[in-house]
């Protein structure tokens, strides 16, 4: 193969490399990539890559002939280069579309990240608002309780009247304690007097019993003396 053919082959390989680069492996749909590569979705008839391959094969075969066919080689080379240029334009367009899609994807990812960040921030703000709401509820409950206590305090009489009532109650308690003490002392006195009375009654009872015994003895003695006198008189 001549130097010129090798150069053209190198250009063909470069074109194929560009085609492969235009359809980056990041594209998951291999079928769509193949169709875009062969242009079968937009071109009727023979695929452009196959036509390019035929042009190149014809040119190489003509160059390898040992004949002075410069005009035919020039014509085939010109046809091949024209077909190569025709094939490169859609590839460059496809590459531009892919790069635009990648930029759009990158922009979409940035928007997605920003959206997720805003969502997380919104969630954090919602949690803060929930905490503030709970704190507000507790504060409001405390205020309501304080207002209830204030109303109860306002419903009570003034302090001066309360102190006056307390003073009167203390005075009554002191009087009752004094009366209780006097009653206790009087009760103790009555107990002592009753005990003394019981003692006196007991003494009187004992004295009366002794006197009754003495009187009985005297009567008995007198009756015996009278009986003895009667007996003596009967004997005489």
Secondary structure, DSSP 4 states (H G I P E B T S, - for coil): --HHHHHHHHHHHHHHHHHHHHS-TT---HHHHHHHHHTTTT--SS-HHHHHHHHHHHHHHHHHSSS--HHHHHHHHHHHHHHHHHHHHHHHHHHHHHHHHHHHHHHHHHHHHHHHHHHHHHHHHHHHHHHHHHHHHHHHHHHHHHHHHHHHHHHSPPHHHHHHHHHHHHHHHHHHHHHHHHHHHHHHHHHHHHHHHHHHHHHHHHHHHHHHHHHHHHHHHHHHHHHHHHHHHHH-
